Amino acid sequence: MEKLRIVFMGTPEFATGILDTIYKEGYKIAGVITAPDKPAGRGQKLKYSAVKEYAQEKDLKLLQPTNLKDPAFLEELKSLNANLQVVVAFRMLPEAVWRMPKLGTFNLHASLLPDYRGAAPINWAVINGETKTGVTTFFIDDKIDTGAMILKAETEIGENETAGALHDRLMVLGQETIIKTLQLIESGNVTTTIQPQEGDLKTAYKLNRDNCKIDWNAPGKAIHNLIRGLSPYPAAWSLIKDNEQEWNVKFYEARFIPDAHNYSNGAILTGKKEIKVAVNGGYLEVLSLQFPGKKKMTAAELLNGLQLSDNAMAY
């Protein structure tokens, strides 16, 4: 049995939950690698990653390279003398990095590989209406999320579950799976399964403005899935036009109500406390949304201060 000496690489909150578990389980963390600080917000103040904040709080050795191929960084990484590297929600590693430790470099990915390789696996599983997902650990190779798999753990996706709620559950599942993977590697009992590289595989494309926009001509259920798959971040969006006014609106929660109607897709119907949008095969009841310059609010809260006319359309 070889005592593990780990370098951890990650950036967002999801990675922090995993790092915390490794730390609390008493594994030796030789160093933490995270993204450089980025200017954020109106004041463009430098923002630390969630992993950096955690590493500083626990007084862990921290590196923030801008270039992972920089010889000075590679030398510093080598000097940490790790025999295993653990990667969670980081960026693609050059071969000089992932080949460095004796016991290899493994990644925790928030999908059941080989499906949903890529940047946004949690979001796309929900957007595509999957009923189950999970996490996979695998040894990194020279492509994105294609390496030999170590362990998988599955969970069901609730019919109305948001990507945010699923993220939190997968983080817990990931914590359990990471520890089991570390135990297998430490005991020398790790076995792997090669991923299929061909076939009809689903991809977790990077989210952008275009694929987060609501198409009101899509099936109502698909719109519902898009909204919950992008909630709370980055949020599905649409333009709303009412006579001469137009707003760019974010949608956080909705439910699909199947029903027959003669309205155009995108037509907005309001009651005293509810907002519904006509879609294929029914209505999308909007439960929470955000108009520009305002905080996120329920439909009832919005209608307290804004009256939409019968001509209002989402498009």
C-alpha positions, 0 to 999 in steps of 0.5 A: 500500500502506497501512501498518497500524496495528492495535488488537487486541481479545480476551480468552482464550488463543485470542486471545493466540496470534493477538496473538502472531503479529501482534506477531512478524510486525512489525505496528504494534500501536497498542493492545490492548483486553481485558475488565476484571479479574474476581474468581476462585477462593476468595479472589476475587482479581482475575484478568487475562485472558490477553490482558492478561498478554501485552500487559503482558509486551510493554509494549503500550498496554492499555485495559479498558473496562467500557462500550464506548459510554462517550464517554471510552473512544471518545475514547481509542480514537480517539486511538490513531489505528488504521486497522484493528481485529482482533477475536478472541474478544471481545464484541459491538462497538457501531457507534461502535467497529467503524466507527471505523478507515478500513480497517474491523474484522475478526474471526477466528471459529473455525468455517466461517461461516455455521455455528456463529455464536455463543459456543462454535463449537469445542465445538458442532462436536465435540458435533454430531459434525462431521468438519470445521471451520475458521476464518473472517475477516470484516468486522464488521457490526451482528449477531453473526458475520454480516459479509462473509467474507474468508478461510476455512481448513478442518481435519478433526476427529478421531473422538476429538478433544477440544474442547481439542485442536481449540482448539489446532490452530485457534489455529495455523490462525487465526494463518496465516489472520490474517496472510494477511488482514492481507496482503490488506488491507495490499495493497488486494487484499481481496475479500469474500463475503456470508454467506447469512443464511437456510437451515438454519444450525447455531448455537454456543449459549452453554454453560450448566449445562443443555446440559452435562449428560449425558442417559444416554438419548441415543445412545451416540455422542452422549454420547461427542461431548458429553463430548469436546466439553466437555473439558477445559472446562467438562466434561460432568457427571452425577449419580451415585447409589449407595445413599444417596450422591450425587455431581456428577461431571465426565466428561473422556474416554470411548469408546463401545463398541457392544454388546447388553445388557439394563441400564437406561441409566445403570447403572454397571458396574465392574471392577477398573480400569474403569468402564462406563455402560450406554447405548443400543446399548452402553456408555460406557467412562469413561476420566477423570473428577472427583468433587467435592473430588478431582482429575481421575483415571483410572477405575483411580485412582478405583477404588483409593479408591472402591468402587461397588455394583451399584446405582450409577446415573448420571442 
